[in-house]
Amino acid sequence: MTLAHEDAQSWAHARSRSDTPRLGMLEAVAFQAHPEVVATFGDDGTTIAALLSRPADTSVRRAGRGLLLLLGICGILSPVAGMVVLGAESYLVDRVTASVSVPIASGAFWVAAAVLVLALIAWWRSGAYWSGIVCGIGVVSALSAGFSAVSMPRVSERDGYLLDPIALLPVWLTLVLGVVLAGALLLRRSARHPEAEPAERPMRPTVSDRATAMAAVAALTAEERAAVREDRDAALRILAERTLIDDETLARALRADLGTLFTLDAPRGISA
């Protein structure tokens, strides 16, 4: 993906006067066409390189996520819908005959069974950690299927409808899969996602960090290095014109080798 600013100069113009600009971040923006180089620019460079390496969020990806969300919602609601349609009868709703309700319920439970299979696979592949939401899906699906396994034959008998055993198959599948999913989650209720380790105290860049960055920059062509330096130095002068850095800092930054501005920043959490 690309950054919000196409070059370091636009990044410098966008800095608030209340900010203390990080020179390493400025240089990372200038080098954004070369993520492999940016990754050598300390902590800020690692963060920016990860963003640059992330696939762009295209309209196709967004549409795919929306479709998956829609299918997930339908899959969660389908067992409840299948149960309700079999027993829908009140003063406001006419009783649905078995010739209509049974096929609808059967189709709803086919969807529910498919969603449960996908949920079980996704849960296992993601590490099989405890999830109350996933467990709830299994419980609701199993309860809905259990009630429907009883009500579907009764509704068919009441209306003189010949119940095909195939129509009951997805109901029993949903019941079994729901029990399996909920049971597996309950057995893993003590398995939690590992807590993030506390961040190490930030260290100042070392000589080897500087050498690594300079070696990465040296691998670029002379034309690429010249273009980046022009953008970087222009951005530094913009910061100075806006009084975001003083003249001494500007002079040090302009003298610095290409790719080493991050060594002039105080590490995050350490005052300069």
Buried (B, 14 or more C-beta within 10 A) or exposed (E): EEBEBEBBBBBBEEBEEEEEBBBBBBBBBBBBBBBEBBBBBBBBBEBBBEBBEEEEEEEEEEEEEEEEEEBBEBBBBBBBBBBBBBBEEEEEEEEBEBEEBBBBBBBBBBBBBBBBBBBBEEBEEEEBBBBEEBBEBBBBBBBBBBBBBEBBBEBBEEBEBEBEEEBBBBBBBBBBBBBBBBBBBEEBEEEEEEEEEEEEEEEEBEEEBBEBBBEBBEEBEEEBBEBBBBBBBBBBBBBBEBEBBEEEBBEBBEEBEBBBBBBBBEBEEEEE
